[in-house]
Amino acid sequence: MIILPEPKSLAWHEGAYPFGGRAVMQTNHLFPDSRKALLCTLWNRFSCTASVLTVEQNPLLPACCARIGEGSIPALSGEDEYAIEVSPAGAGIAAREETGLLHAFYTLIQAIDPIDLAPGQEKLEIPAMTVHDHPTIAFRSLHVCVFPETSILLLQKTFSLAGLLKCSHIVLEFWGTLQYDALPEMAWAGRSYSKQQIRPLIDLANAFGMEVIPMTNHLGHASQSRGGMGKHTVLDQNPRLAPLFEPDGWTWCLSNPTALALLRRFREELIELCGPGSFFHLGCDEADSYASCRRCARKDRVTMLADYLNGLSAELADAGRRGIIWHDMLLERAVWRPRGYTANATPDMPTDRVLPLLDRRLIIADWEYHVEDEHVASADVFKNLGFTTLLCPWDGGNGKNTLMLTGAVEKQGLDGIMITTWHHLPSMNKQMTAHLGAAWNGSAHTCDIPFHYAAAPALLRKLMPHPSRYEDSGFISWEVDSTYTVNP
């Protein structure tokens, strides 16, 4: 029996706790109704729909503890976020806070073993075991892009899988797919979502214990479309909005006060949509056409960018949030690219000179997709200057990039991991147990991708109700398509 992410300490014992079509979990913790409903739903699904859980309040139990049957409450030790003790009498859970209580529950339900599922004679067991567990990396985030081809169902599957695997944050980026009040052209007509359609996803993430981090690009990628496809969400629908951007449309024009006012309204709308939180992702990568219009070119481009980013940081701080920016425009290409790192500052575009001028409240998200060393040297630059630094792997192959970067976060004393999926969300989902397992366990995790190809779908089948249509099964709506490749 495999439990994912693998707990730091898991010992199996003789015997098992048996239960049938109904089970009761007692806790002194007052869960919100939405979270209580999620726990009961997960119990039912991981019981193959054969058992129904009721959650009851018991004020006599210790804080942040729960019990099923007559289970004994285990003692927490050392770095434990949670502990579980299962015996033939029942299951006991102890945690330091509500998040740990949720994580313990996600571990426990994965151990449910169906013995007999015939209607009226349901028999299931949880093997006797002792678990002590905690995350190696506290900030474990997943960056999810919503493209016009991304379905709500795929996002539900992704959020549910990430939540069960103990992800802490979802970074949510819309690529022409959110209908803003401030500018209708920011959404593709007929291929985008209203806020009412997105809010249930936010609620789902929150119920699992994850914070949703809103994101919209504040410099490059202003087209909200992939560069190689030639689309532009705004200008393809209304060319009269061209002054909002630099001449090629790829970068926002920082000399245009209308553009800056629109970006402020986008931030406000996204924060309202995504709810309470501590962060906002500002993007700012691959801005090769930054300050290329006549108005911007007359200004000191380094000072203008520093003032812009520091102003964003100050505004977000007033809202109780910290801004996150991608790293690549802050490193000189001639120095770093020959060493295999991602860097996009050049002598003609010296945005690397902005780095020492930046507000240290900004968080640097260092994406290094081709670095497979145990030490990520670029992160040292940001850490040594006093920046909170995240490493951001992407991996459509053997898992080595994720494994190395999560190990580097641990060994270099960095601040977190942000696993990126981009336009490969279905293929990344089938590896999610490997990627988020590495985020939970750091260098101790083994990314055995062939194993995880089966493990992730096995969890998905329990997380989501069985589909009524073939197209709704699995991670993607088809089985064979000659035009599809993992790494186009």
N, C-alpha and C positions, 0 to 999 in steps of 0.2 A: 504494500500500500504506500503510495507516494502522496505527500502533502507539500503544496507549493504556495509561497516560497518555502524551501526547506527550513524548518526551525533550527535555531542554534543548538538546541539540545532536545532530542526526542528519544525516549526509551520505551519500548514495548514490553508489556507484562502479560502474564498468563490471565486468561479470562476475558470477559467483555461485559459491557452494560447493555442488557436487552431492553427494547421498547417496541411498542406496536403502533397502531394507527393514531394514537394521541400521546403527546408529551407536554410537560409543563416545565418552563424555565422560571425560577424565582430569582429576583434581583432586587437590591435596594435602590438601584439606579433608575431614575425617571427618564426613560427614553422619549424623545419627541414621537408623536404618533407615526410620522412618515418612516422613521427609523425602526420603530417597533414592527410596523407592517412589513418592512423589507426583511427583517430578521425572520419573521414567520414565513414569508414567501421563500426565502433561501432554504430554510429547514425543509419545507415541503418539497422543493425541487431537488435538493440533494438526497431526499428520501425517495426519489423516483415517484413523487406525488402520493406516496403511500402513508405519510404521517403528517399530522397537523400539530403545530406548536402553539401553545398559549403562553404568553409572558405575564407573570404576576408579580406584584410588588410585595417584597418582604423586608420591612424596615429593620428586622433583627439581624440581617446579614451584614457583614462588614462593607465598608465603602468600596465601590467599583468591583463588586464581586457578583457571581451568579452561580446557580446550582440547578442541575437537572437530576430528578430523582433524589436520592439521599447522598449525593456526592459530597466529598470533603473539600473545603476550600483550601487550596495549596498556599504555601508561604512564598512570597516574592523574595528573590535574592539577587545580589549584585546589580547587573545592568538590566534585569528583567523589565520588559515593557508589560508582559503578561506571563501567566503560568496556568497550566491545565493539569488536572489530575482526574483520570478516569479509572474507575474500579467497577466490579460487578454491581455495586450499590448505586452508582450514578456518576455524573461528571461535575467537577467543580472548577470554577474559573476565578482567577484574581488578576487585577490589573491596576496600574497606577492612575489611569484616567480613562475617560470614555473611549478614546481612540483605541487604547489597548484592549478594552473589553470587546470592541468590534472585531479587532484583529484576532483575538482568541476565538471568537465565535466562527470566523471564517476558517480558521485552522480546524476547529472541532468538526464542523459539518463535512469537511473533506474526508474525515475518517469514518463516516457512516457506511456501514456494510449491509446491503440488503440480503436477507436470508430467504424470505418467502414473501412475495408481493401479491399473492392471490387475494382478491377482495374478501374481506371478512376475517382473514387469518394472517394479517400482516405481521411480519417479524423482522426486525432490524436490530443491528448491534453497533456499538462503538467499542473497538478493542481497548482493553486496559492500557493506559499509557501515561507517561509523565512528560510534560513539555515545559521548557523555559526558553523564552525567545525575546529578541529585541532587534531593531534594525541597525545595521552598521552605518547607513547613511540616513540622516534624518529627513532631508529634503529630497524626495524621490518623485520627480515629475514626469509627465508624459505630454509631449507636444502633439496636438491633434489638429489637423487642417480640415476645414469643411469646404470642399470643392462643389461645383454644380453637379458633379456625378456622385457625391457622397450622400447616401440615404440616411434618414433618421434612424432606421433600423440598425444600420452598421454602427452608428454612433452609440446607440443603446447597448449593442454588444460590446463595443470597445470600452465604454465607461464601466459596464458591469464586470468585465474581465479585469480591468485595471483596479477596480475597487476591491474585488476578491483577492487580488494579488498584492494588496496593501500599498498601492500607490498613494502618495500624499497630496499631489496637486495635478490638475489637468490644465494645461495651457491651451486655450481655445482660440483658434485663428480662423476667421472667415475670409474666403477668397471669392468676393463678389456674391456671397450667399446669405448675408444678413440684411434685412430690409430696415435701413436706418430712417429715422424721421428727418434727420438733418439734410440728407441728400439722397433722393430716390435712385439716382444713377449709380450709387455705390453697390446696388444689387442687380444681378442679371434678371431681366423680366422673365418670369415663368420658370426660372431655375434657381430660386433662392427661397429662404425661409423667413417667416415672420417671427417676431419675438415670442409670440404665443406658442409657436411650434418648438422653439428652442428651450423655453423655460422648464418643461418637464425633464429635459436632459440635465439642466443645472440642479434641479431637485434630486434627480437620481444620483448624481455625483456627490452631493451633500449628504444624502442618506447613507451612502457608503462610507462617509467620513473624509471625503476629498474636498479640497478647496479648488474652485475654478478660477484660474487666472485669465482675465480678458487680454486679448492681444489684437492690435492693428498696427500696420506698418507706418512709421512716422518719417521715413526718408526714402530709401529704395523700395522696390516692389510696390510702388504706388499704383500700379496697374491692377493690383489684386489678381494677377494672372501670371502663369509661368512664362518666363521670358522667351523660351524656345517655341511657344505656341502662337505668339504674335497677337494675342487678345489683349484688350484693355477694357475693363469693366465700365469705366466712366466714359472715356472718349469714344468708344465704339457706339455708345448710346446717345451721346451729346457732345459733339466736337466743340461746341461753344464754351465748354468748361476747360479748354486747353490752358488758360492762364494759371490754373491751379498747380500746374506741373512744370517741370523743366521741359525744354523743347522736344525731347524724345518721349515724354510722358512717363518715364520710368521712375522719376524721383519727384517728390513734392517740392514746390518752390517756396523756400523759406522767406523770400522777400515779399510774398503775397499775403497780406493780412487776412484775406478771405480764406485762404488755405489753412492758415494757422487757427482761425476761428472754427472752421469745420472740423479740424482734428480735435480741438477741445470738445466740441459737441459729440464727436464719435466716442471719445473717452468717457464722457458723462453717460452716454447711452449704454455703453458696454458695462460700466461699473454698476449701473442700475440693473441691467439684465443679469449679470453674474452674481450679484449679491455681495455680502460682506467678504472682505479679504484683505490681504496684506501686500499684494503685488499687482503690477500692470506691466505687460510685455510690450515694449515700444518698437521692437524690430530693429531697424536701422542697418541692415546688412546690405552688401552688394550695391551700394549707392554710387555706381560709377559715373553717373551724369550729374552728381551733386554740384550745385552752383555753376551750371553751364549756361544759364540764360544771361542776357545783358545786364539785368538788374543785380543778380547775385554776383556776377563776375566782377563787378565794381567794388565789392566788399572784401574785407579780409575773411577768407573762407574758414580759416581755423577759428578765429574769434567768433564768427557768426555761428558755427556749429557748436562750439563750447557753450555759448550763451543760450542757444536753443535747447540743448540737452540739459543744461543746469536749470533752466527755467521749467522744463518738464518735470525734472526731479523735485524741485521746490513745490510745484503745484500738486504733484502726487503726494508729497509729504504732508501737505495741508489736509489731504483726504485720508491720511493714515496709511498710505501705500508707498512702496518702493518700486522704482522703475527698473526694468530689466532690458538690456540692449545686447544684441549680438556683437561679437568681438572683432570681426574681420577687418572693418574699416579702421581699427585702432593699431594694426600691426603693419609694418612696411613690407611690401611684397618682395622686394629684392633681398631682404634679410631672411625672411621666414620661409618663403615658398621653396627655395632650394633645399631646405631641410625637411620638406614634406608637409609643412603646416599651411593652414589657410590664412591668407593675408591679402588685403586689397588696397592698402594705401600706397601711393606712388609719388615720385617727385612732383608730378603735375597735379596730384590730388593728395596733398600731405596731411590727410586726416589723422595719421598717427600722432601728429603734434598736439592733437586735442586731448590725448589720454591724460597727461599730468594735470590738465586744467579742469578735469571733470569732478563733479560732486561725488564724494565717496559713498553717498547713499545709493548711487546707481549700482546695480548688480550686473556683472559681466557674464554673459553666456557664451562660453568658448566652444565652438563647434569644430571638432577635428575628426573628420570621417575617414581619413587615410592614415592616421597615426595609430600604430599598434605597439608602441613602446610602453613599458611599465611606468615611465615618468613623462608627463606631458609638460614640456618646457615652456610653452606659451602661457600656461596657467600661472607659472611663477612670476611672470611679468606683472600680471594683474594683482596677484596676492601680495607681492612685495610692495606695491604702491598703495595697499590698504583697501582694495576692492573685495567685496564678497564675490566669490567666483564659482560658477557652475560649469561642469563639463557636460558636453552635449553630444553623445554618440548617435550614429545612424548606422544601421546594419541590415542589409538585405541578404547577407550571405551566411558566414560561419559563426557569427557571434563574437569574433575576436575583438572588434573595435569596442563593442559595449563592455566586454570583460576587462579590457585594458583600461578604459576610461573610468569605470566604476572602481577598479583597483587603485587608480591614481588618485581619485577623490579621497579614498581612505588613507593612502600612504603619504600624500602630500598635504593632508590636513585642509582640503578644500571644503566647500560649503554645500555641495549637492550635485545632483545629476538631473539632466533633462533629456530624456530619450525622445528623439525626433522621429517622426514617421513620414512626413511630407505626403507625396502622392502614392505611397506604397502601403497605405493603412491595412488593406486585407492581408497582404503578405507579411506585414509586421505583426499582425494580430496572431497569426499561427505560431509566432516565435515569442509572444509576449511573456509566457512563463519563464523563458530564458532571460529576457531583458530585464523584467522587473524582479526576477530572482536575483540577478546580479546586483540590482540596485539595493535590494534588501540585505544581501550577504557580502557585498563587496568582493574582495579578492578570493574569498573562500568559496565562491560560487563556481560551478562548472557549466559552461554554456554548451551543452550537448544538443545542438540544433535538431538532429534527426529524432531524438527522443521527444523534444518539445513540439514537433509537428503533430504528434498524436496527443500530447498532454493538454495543449491549449484547446483543441476541439472537444476533448472529453469534458473539460470544465465548462466550455460554452454550452454544451448540450444540457447541462444541469442548471446553468444560470438563466437561460432563456426558455420560454415555453416552446414546445415542439411546434414547428411551423406547419401551416396549412397548405403552403405552396412550396414547390421545389425551389423557386427563386429565393425564398427567404431562409433557406437552410445554409448553414456554414458561414464562412467569412465573406463570400462573394456570390453573386447571383447566377453564376454559370459554372460549369465544370470544365469545358474545353473551349478555348478561343485562341486561334492561331496568331491573333494580333497582339496578344498579351505577353509581356515579359516582365520579370521581377525588376530588372534594372534597365528600363528603356533609355 
